[in-house]
Amino acid sequence: MSGETVPYHLRQNKHVDRQLFVELLSLASRVTPVKDALYISFGGVYFEDFKAIHQVFGTNRLLSIEKEEWIVKRQRHNKPYGCIKCMQLTSGEFVNNIDHIRLRFGKRQMICWLDFADPSKRRTQLEEIGVFTKNARELDVLRITMNANPASLSAQIPRETTEVRDQRRLEKMRVDFADMIPREIELADATQKGFPHFVKDMMKHQIQISLLSRPGIFFQPLGSYSYSDSEHTMVTVTGTFLSEEKVEDYILRTRIRDFEFAGLNWELRHINVPLLSQREKLTLDQKFGTHKTSAQVATSLKFQLHKKPETSEDMLKSYFAFHRYYPHFHRIQY
């Protein structure tokens, strides 16, 4: 559930994605203070999101859920704040007991991050998203992360062409997910570029069909992002549940339209910032705001960020877009 073997706290693209989540919550807090909410997530053993939520908003009702007993024990040792509660629960047990958990913490607004790491359980994860949707209350915030690496559909066979590989993956998608999306599944959906959009569309469809039983309730997306760190390609969607007649008022009060990375219509923005040395970062920061295009900056540099020039330029564009959220990793001697 929490990807316990992956050092997520050291992944630059996930860090940017997490900072964008905090930014979205800052906007949402103009309507309902995040400080007063119950925050629920899969904390792992590092609790990076819990640290951010507590440090930025002062939230002290924090619940980490995890299915593995040995990880829960490790969490209880590692949790950075005493106000974090660690419970041994599967994500399925959690979504089916939302009302009980909410009552336990004082019937508060819930901010929940369903951070799904296992690509082999996509159908189950989508079904759990549907269960959460049916149990959510107005102004609850839901954030979902799902694996969107097409290689998880099936590995590439040696000497297999890209075309044959993608066709094989397409056939598997049609078998596994034809009923999870309201359109024809196409070859482009099986590609590295297309599959994140496909996963996002499945999330959207699951939420929308789950709301059919709840007339008058609307899920307003706030921001959707994709990113890759190493072999991990992920998609995140953040949104809130609102009464249909209050959607426009919510958007106006949060002023979220002014946020350049918002996604009120399910737009998917890709994060691909490079892993930089300190000197490289300082060099790029000095070039920010000089009105030079990414292509001009790329030409002026004496190095590339990737062996392919076009990929290097794309990384420059992404860095300049998201540089405010770029992580700073330093060696600390205790």
Number of C-alpha atoms within 10 A of each C-alpha: 17 21 15 14 8 11 11 18 14 13 15 24 26 25 19 21 22 17 19 21 21 17 18 20 23 18 19 23 17 13 14 16 15 24 16 16 23 22 25 21 21 26 27 25 20 17 20 15 21 24 16 15 19 19 11 15 17 13 20 20 19 22 20 22 24 22 17 15 12 10 17 21 14 13 23 17 10 13 20 14 14 9 13 21 16 19 19 17 17 14 23 16 13 20 22 15 14 16 14 11 17 14 10 10 15 11 13 17 21 24 21 19 20 25 21 21 19 14 17 11 12 19 14 12 23 22 18 20 23 21 20 23 23 18 15 22 18 14 20 20 26 23 21 20 21 25 24 28 24 23 19 16 18 13 10 16 10 6 6 9 10 12 11 12 17 22 16 16 23 21 14 15 18 14 10 13 13 13 10 18 16 11 9 9 16 15 17 15 20 26 21 15 14 16 21 27 23 20 24 25 17 20 24 20 17 21 21 15 13 18 20 12 10 12 9 11 20 20 23 22 21 28 24 28 25 24 23 20 18 8 9 15 20 24 26 29 25 26 24 20 20 21 16 13 11 11 16 10 11 18 18 11 13 19 13 21 13 10 14 8 20 22 21 16 11 20 17 19 17 17 23 23 26 19 17 15 10 11 9 13 16 11 12 17 14 9 14 16 9 8 9 11 15 20 15 11 17 21 13 9 12 6 11 16 19 13 9 9 14 13 14 20 21 19 21 24 20 17 24 17 16 19 17 12 17 21 17 11 11 7 5 5 4 3
